Amino acid sequence: MNNIVLETKNLSKRYKSQTALDHVNLCLKQGRIYGLIGKNGAGKTTLMRMIVGLGFPTEGSIELFARNNRNELEETGKRIGSLIEAPGLVSGMSAKENMHLQCLMKGLPNYEVEDELLELVGLRDAGRKRVKNFSLGMKQRLGIAVALIGNPELLMLDEPINGLDPSGVIEIRNLLKKLSENDGKTILISSHNLPELYQVATDYIILHEGEVKEILSHEELDERCKCYISLESTNVNQLTVVLEEQLHTVNFKVMPDNSVQLFDLLEERERLAQVLHDNGIVVTKMAVFETTLEDYFMNVIGGVEHA
């Protein structure tokens, strides 16, 4: 069974002399949550807009649910829900009225479903309140509810937790996980809140200056971001010999600055220090580090000078 929901091939978008997307190749699979990471201007919103048909590529192709013909893409568009940039809400209407309007526009009027979706995003008691009196977080919740109209298979959300308080963030996180794990929805999330993205995404797409720099799973990220002991010594060569022969580990890396990143013995630092001392190794620095998603992202795009 083909579980590929979205595939892009050499997708590019240029505006005169500016390149917004440069030969982007993606393959999104059913039931996964993809975190789209990139600084402002990286091309994240441009990519999302083209997927939902709000823009056309200069080059390359988009295939949705194994279809890439333009007429077919318009039909498959009904299987996509999106919240891109600001929610398209009518400020003078209530949450309930906005939901009904959006359902009518999609040809899916259903009062029962409208109420269910409002409850799902935590707006059951705000159904009659006018949107102009909503907080930013409430507008985001309503935007997510609108995106879920029609039970879409692919959900694309641009900064979905923007403006939410901590409890709201947790509620939306749990909702997205449920939609993915229980309902099999594929979700693409763009967010600058990398610690929160780390808690919800199953995969990560790092986009920089219109190019996909890296795609990796949560497990791969954990492997690359795991804790380590950083060791500095006056005799690095002898230090590595002791690690291998006395402490029986090869799970370390010698870095360009001659420090050593040791991924074992994290809970045995006293024994590590004692064995090194007993073998005449002078350790000038020992510290425990953990690479975060933010650290990893900055390393991939080239360091803090790009922030």
C-alpha positions in Angstrom: 0.0 0.0 0.0 1.3 3.4 -1.0 1.3 5.6 2.1 3.0 8.6 0.5 0.7 11.6 0.9 2.8 14.4 -0.6 5.8 14.4 -2.9 7.6 17.3 -4.4 10.3 17.0 -7.1 12.8 19.8 -7.8 10.1 22.3 -6.6 11.4 25.8 -7.2 9.8 29.3 -6.9 11.5 32.4 -8.2 10.4 36.1 -8.1 12.5 37.9 -10.7 16.0 37.8 -9.2 15.0 36.3 -5.8 14.8 32.5 -5.3 12.2 31.6 -2.6 12.5 27.8 -3.1 15.4 26.0 -4.8 14.8 22.4 -6.0 12.9 21.2 -3.0 12.4 17.4 -2.8 10.1 16.1 -0.1 8.2 12.9 0.6 5.6 13.0 3.4 4.1 9.8 4.6 0.8 9.1 6.2 0.5 9.4 10.0 3.7 11.4 10.5 4.1 14.9 12.0 6.7 16.9 10.1 8.3 19.9 11.7 9.3 22.5 9.1 12.2 24.5 10.6 13.8 27.6 9.2 14.4 31.3 10.0 12.3 34.0 8.6 12.5 34.1 4.8 13.7 30.5 4.5 10.7 29.7 2.2 8.5 27.8 4.7 5.3 29.8 3.9 6.0 29.8 0.2 6.2 26.0 0.3 3.0 25.6 2.2 1.1 28.1 -0.1 2.1 26.2 -3.2 1.1 22.8 -1.7 -2.4 24.1 -1.1 -2.6 25.8 -4.5 -2.2 29.4 -3.5 0.8 29.7 -5.7 2.4 27.9 -8.7 6.0 26.7 -9.0 8.5 28.1 -11.4 9.9 24.7 -11.8 9.3 21.2 -10.5 6.2 19.3 -9.5 3.8 18.6 -6.6 2.2 15.2 -6.2 -0.7 14.8 -3.7 -2.1 11.4 -2.9 -0.3 10.0 -6.0 -1.8 12.6 -8.4 0.0 15.5 -10.1 -2.4 16.6 -12.9 -3.6 20.2 -12.2 -7.3 19.2 -12.4 -6.6 16.2 -10.1 -4.7 18.5 -7.7 -7.8 20.7 -7.4 -9.8 17.7 -6.5 -7.3 16.4 -4.0 -7.2 19.9 -2.4 -10.4 18.9 -0.6 -8.4 16.4 1.3 -6.1 19.1 2.7 -6.7 21.4 5.7 -4.5 24.4 6.3 -3.8 27.3 8.6 -1.3 29.5 6.8 -0.3 32.9 8.1 -3.3 34.5 9.8 -6.6 32.5 10.0 -9.2 33.8 7.4 -11.8 34.7 9.9 -14.7 37.3 9.8 -14.1 39.5 12.9 -17.7 40.5 13.3 -19.0 37.0 13.4 -18.9 34.6 16.4 -16.8 31.4 16.4 -19.9 29.4 15.6 -20.9 31.6 12.7 -17.4 31.5 11.3 -17.4 27.7 11.4 -20.8 27.6 9.7 -19.7 30.0 7.0 -16.5 28.0 6.3 -18.6 24.7 6.2 -20.9 26.3 3.7 -18.0 27.5 1.5 -16.7 24.0 1.5 -20.1 22.5 0.8 -20.1 20.7 4.1 -22.7 22.3 6.4 -23.1 20.2 9.5 -24.0 21.9 12.8 -23.1 18.8 14.8 -19.6 18.6 13.3 -19.1 22.4 13.8 -19.8 22.0 17.5 -17.6 18.9 17.8 -14.7 20.8 16.2 -15.1 23.8 18.4 -15.1 21.5 21.5 -12.0 19.7 20.1 -9.9 22.9 20.0 -11.3 24.2 23.4 -13.7 26.8 22.1 -17.0 25.1 23.1 -17.9 28.0 25.5 -16.8 30.7 23.1 -19.1 29.8 20.2 -21.2 33.0 20.4 -18.4 35.4 21.2 -17.4 37.7 18.3 -14.0 36.9 16.9 -12.9 40.6 17.1 -12.9 40.1 20.9 -10.8 37.0 20.7 -7.2 36.8 22.0 -4.5 35.7 19.5 -4.5 32.3 21.0 -8.3 31.9 20.6 -8.0 32.9 17.0 -5.4 30.3 16.5 -7.6 27.7 18.0 -10.5 28.7 15.7 -8.1 28.6 12.7 -7.2 25.0 13.6 -10.9 24.1 13.9 -11.6 25.6 10.4 -8.6 23.6 9.0 -10.2 20.4 10.3 -13.5 20.9 8.5 -14.1 18.0 6.1 -11.8 15.6 8.1 -8.6 16.3 5.9 -6.0 13.7 5.5 -3.2 16.3 5.2 -3.0 19.1 7.7 -0.7 22.1 7.2 -0.3 24.5 10.1 1.9 27.7 10.1 2.8 28.7 13.7 -0.3 26.9 15.2 0.7 27.6 18.8 1.3 31.3 18.3 -0.3 33.3 21.1 -1.3 30.2 23.2 -0.7 30.1 26.9 1.2 27.1 28.3 -2.0 25.0 29.0 -3.2 25.8 25.5 0.1 24.7 24.0 -0.2 21.4 25.8 -3.8 20.9 24.6 -2.9 21.6 20.9 0.2 19.3 21.2 -2.0 16.5 22.5 -4.6 17.2 19.8 -2.0 17.0 17.0 -0.6 13.8 18.4 -4.1 12.3 18.5 -4.9 13.3 15.0 -1.7 11.7 13.8 -1.5 8.5 15.9 -5.3 7.7 16.1 -6.7 9.2 12.9 -3.7 8.7 10.6 -3.5 12.3 9.5 -0.2 13.6 8.1 0.7 17.0 9.6 3.2 19.6 8.4 3.9 22.2 11.1 6.0 25.4 10.6 7.1 26.8 13.9 9.9 28.9 15.5 9.2 27.3 18.9 11.7 24.6 18.5 11.4 23.1 22.0 7.7 22.6 21.5 8.3 21.3 18.0 10.7 18.7 19.4 7.9 17.4 21.7 5.4 16.9 18.9 7.2 16.1 15.6 8.1 12.7 14.3 10.3 14.1 11.6 12.1 17.4 10.8 12.7 19.3 7.6 15.4 22.0 7.9 14.9 24.7 5.2 17.5 27.5 4.7 17.5 30.1 2.0 15.0 28.1 -0.1 16.9 24.8 0.1 16.3 21.7 2.1 19.4 21.3 4.2 18.4 18.1 6.0 15.5 15.8 6.6 15.7 13.5 9.6 13.5 11.5 12.0 13.0 12.2 15.7 15.1 9.1 16.4 17.9 10.3 14.2 17.8 13.7 15.9 18.0 12.1 19.3 21.0 10.1 18.2 22.8 13.2 17.0 21.7 15.3 19.9 22.5 12.9 22.7 24.3 13.9 25.9 28.1 13.6 26.0 31.0 14.4 28.2 33.4 16.9 26.8 37.0 16.2 27.7 40.1 18.4 27.2 43.6 17.1 27.9 47.2 17.9 27.3 47.6 14.5 25.6 44.6 13.7 23.5 46.2 10.6 21.8 46.9 9.0 25.1 43.5 9.9 26.4 41.8 8.0 23.5 44.1 5.0 24.1 42.9 4.9 27.8 39.3 5.2 26.8 39.6 2.2 24.4 41.9 0.0 26.4 41.1 0.7 30.1 37.4 1.9 29.8 36.5 -0.3 26.9 34.6 2.2 24.8 35.0 3.5 21.3 31.8 5.6 21.5 33.6 9.0 21.3 34.7 11.6 18.8 37.9 13.7 18.6 36.8 17.2 17.6 38.7 19.7 15.4 39.7 21.6 18.6 41.2 18.4 20.0 38.5 18.1 22.6 36.9 14.6 23.0 33.1 14.0 23.0 32.5 10.9 25.0 29.0 9.4 24.7 29.4 6.6 27.3 30.1 6.7 31.1 27.7 9.6 31.7 26.7 8.1 35.0 30.2 7.0 35.9 32.1 10.3 35.7 33.9 9.7 39.0 35.3 6.4 37.8 36.2 8.0 34.4 38.2 10.7 36.2 39.9 8.2 38.5 41.0 5.9 35.6 42.3 8.8 33.6 44.2 10.1 36.6 45.6 6.7 37.4 46.9 6.5 33.8 48.7 9.8 34.0 46.2 11.7 31.9 45.9 15.4 32.8 42.3 16.5 32.2 42.1 20.3 31.9 38.3 20.3 31.4 35.4 17.9 31.9 31.8 19.0 31.3 28.5 17.4 30.4 26.7 18.8 27.4 23.5 18.1 25.5 22.8 19.4 22.0 19.3 20.8 21.6 17.2 21.0 18.5 18.1 24.7 18.4 21.8 23.9 18.6 21.5 21.3 15.8 19.5 23.6 13.6 22.2 26.3 13.9 24.9 23.8 13.1 23.1 22.7 10.0 22.5 26.2 8.6 26.0 27.3 9.4 26.2 28.8 12.8 25.0 31.8 14.8 26.1 34.3 12.1 23.0 33.2 10.1 20.5 33.7 13.0 
